[in-house]
Each structure stands twice: as C-alpha cells, then as structure tokens.
C-alpha cells in the first residue's frame, strides 16, 4: 500500500468514525471555532486540570478534513500539559503553512502528518487548522489565571 493510501485511510477513518465527537460532561472550558469561508463549525470541549489536558471532545459539523483534523488533534493532546498541547498546535499550523517541513521536527504530530499535503490545497488549509487554532485560543484562556 502506498503512503498516500495510508494517509487517505487515516483521514477517512477519523472523519467517518470520530472517536472524540461527543459532548464532554466534565469540560472545564469550551470554545467554538468557525470557518466562515466554508461553514465548518466545531465546539471544542476540554477538561483541563493542574495544567494538563485530561480529556477533550468536540461537536459540530464540517468537511472530512476539519472533522478528521479535530479528531486526530484530540487524540494527540489528551494527557499532555497545556504547553505541550500548544506546542503541538504551533507545529501543526506551521506544517500546514509549509513553515516546518523537517520530518524529525514533525514526528510528534503522529497521525496528524496525514494532513501534511493540505498545505498544497489553499482552499482547504483553513479546514485543517480550525481545530488547532481553537485549541490554542482555548488553552491561552484556560492557562491564564487572569482569564
């Protein structure tokens, strides 16, 4: 099986059967993200405690790329510190923008690397980064005692 086929399978699985698409009853913060250019809309719910992302989920509607990206992101950030989760968001966004291309630097993005080629599809970039920008904004607020 070719690498592109593996990536397509990863995206398909996460968009058709997202493990983390549900309401999170123990959420300590929730933030809505919206992409007005295509209508993708998610609400990211996080349980943040003691500087750690204990759990996360999402609800909303959108294209396969936005839904898969959100589901993959949640898998990556669960159990991470706020700083680690924000660093993953920074790396992912930089990868999609073509600012980071080094495989070694990107390896901790794991399955999110399946979205790497979105950088060549300008109309889909906002779909891929929606959840990651929403995450970063939510963690900025939650990580700041001044809120």
C-alpha positions as CSV (number, residue, x, y, z in Angstrom):
1,X,0.0,0.0,0.0
2,X,1.4,3.4,-1.0
3,X,2.0,6.1,1.7
4,X,-0.7,8.3,0.2
5,X,-3.2,5.5,0.5
6,X,-2.3,5.1,4.2
7,X,-2.9,8.8,4.8
8,X,-6.2,8.7,2.9
9,X,-7.3,5.8,5.0
10,X,-6.3,7.6,8.3
11,X,-8.3,10.7,7.2
12,X,-11.3,8.7,6.1
13,X,-11.4,6.7,9.3
14,X,-11.2,9.8,11.5
15,X,-13.8,11.7,9.5
16,X,-16.3,8.8,9.2
17,X,-15.9,7.4,12.7
18,X,-14.5,10.1,15.0
19,X,-13.8,8.7,18.5
20,X,-13.9,12.1,20.2
21,X,-17.1,13.6,18.7
22,X,-19.4,13.9,21.6
23,X,-20.3,16.2,24.4
24,X,-17.8,16.2,27.3
25,X,-19.8,16.4,30.6
26,X,-16.7,17.2,32.7
27,X,-15.4,20.1,30.5
28,X,-13.8,22.9,32.3
29,X,-13.8,25.1,29.1
30,X,-15.4,25.1,25.7
31,X,-14.7,27.3,22.7
32,X,-16.4,27.5,19.4
33,X,-14.4,27.6,16.2
34,X,-15.9,28.7,12.9
35,X,-14.6,28.8,9.4
36,X,-16.8,31.3,7.5
37,X,-15.3,30.5,4.1
38,X,-16.8,27.0,4.1
39,X,-19.1,26.7,7.0
40,X,-17.1,24.3,9.2
41,X,-18.0,24.8,12.8
42,X,-16.8,23.0,15.9
43,X,-17.2,23.4,19.6
44,X,-14.1,22.1,21.4
45,X,-14.6,21.0,25.0
46,X,-11.6,20.5,27.2
47,X,-11.1,19.2,30.7
48,X,-8.0,21.0,32.0
49,X,-6.8,20.3,35.5
50,X,-3.4,21.0,37.1
51,X,-2.0,22.3,33.9
52,X,-2.9,19.1,32.0
53,X,-5.4,18.4,29.2
54,X,-7.1,15.5,31.0
55,X,-9.8,14.9,28.4
56,X,-11.3,16.6,25.3
57,X,-14.1,16.2,22.8
58,X,-15.8,18.1,20.0
59,X,-19.2,18.6,18.4
60,X,-20.1,20.4,15.2
61,X,-20.2,20.0,11.5
62,X,-17.8,20.3,8.7
63,X,-15.9,18.7,5.9
64,X,-14.0,15.5,6.2
65,X,-10.7,17.4,6.6
66,X,-11.9,19.6,9.5
67,X,-13.6,16.6,11.3
68,X,-10.6,14.3,10.9
69,X,-8.2,17.0,11.9
70,X,-10.2,17.7,15.1
71,X,-10.4,14.0,16.0
72,X,-6.7,13.4,15.4
73,X,-5.8,16.5,17.4
74,X,-7.8,15.4,20.4
75,X,-6.1,12.0,20.3
76,X,-2.7,13.8,20.4
77,X,-3.4,16.3,23.2
78,X,-5.1,14.1,25.8
79,X,-2.8,13.7,28.7
80,X,-0.4,16.5,27.6
81,X,0.4,19.6,29.5
82,X,-1.0,22.9,28.3
83,X,2.5,23.8,27.0
84,X,2.9,20.5,25.1
85,X,-0.6,20.8,23.6
86,X,0.1,24.4,22.5
87,X,3.4,23.3,21.0
88,X,1.7,20.6,19.0
89,X,-0.8,23.2,17.7
90,X,2.1,25.5,16.8
91,X,3.8,22.7,14.9
92,X,0.7,21.6,13.1
93,X,-0.2,25.0,11.9
94,X,3.4,25.7,10.8
95,X,3.4,22.3,8.9
96,X,0.2,23.2,7.1
97,X,1.6,26.7,6.2
98,X,4.7,25.0,4.9
99,X,6.9,26.7,7.5
100,X,8.1,23.4,9.1
101,X,9.0,20.6,6.7
102,X,11.6,18.6,8.6
103,X,10.2,15.1,9.3
104,X,12.2,14.8,12.6
105,X,10.7,18.0,13.9
106,X,7.2,16.9,12.9
107,X,7.3,13.3,14.1
108,X,5.4,14.0,17.4
109,X,2.4,15.0,15.2
110,X,1.9,11.3,14.6
111,X,-1.3,10.7,12.6
112,X,-1.7,14.5,12.0
113,X,1.0,14.1,9.5
114,X,-1.7,12.6,7.3
115,X,-2.8,16.2,6.7
116,X,0.6,17.4,5.5
117,X,-0.4,17.6,1.9
118,X,-3.3,20.0,2.7
119,X,-0.6,22.7,2.5
120,X,-0.8,22.3,-1.3
121,X,-4.5,22.9,-1.3
122,X,-5.0,26.6,-0.2
123,X,-8.8,26.3,-0.1
124,X,-8.5,23.5,2.5
125,X,-5.9,25.0,4.8
126,X,-8.5,26.7,7.0
127,X,-10.4,23.5,7.3
128,X,-7.3,21.6,8.6
129,X,-6.2,24.3,11.1
130,X,-9.7,25.3,12.5
131,X,-9.5,22.9,15.5
132,X,-5.8,23.7,16.2
133,X,-6.4,27.5,16.3
134,X,-9.5,26.9,18.5
135,X,-7.4,24.7,20.8
136,X,-4.6,27.3,21.1
137,X,-7.2,30.0,21.9
138,X,-8.9,27.9,24.5
139,X,-5.6,27.0,26.2
140,X,-4.5,30.6,26.2
141,X,-7.6,31.4,28.2
142,X,-7.5,28.3,30.4
143,X,-3.8,28.6,31.1
144,X,-4.1,32.2,32.1
145,X,-5.4,32.8,35.7
146,X,-6.4,36.3,34.7
147,X,-8.9,34.9,32.1
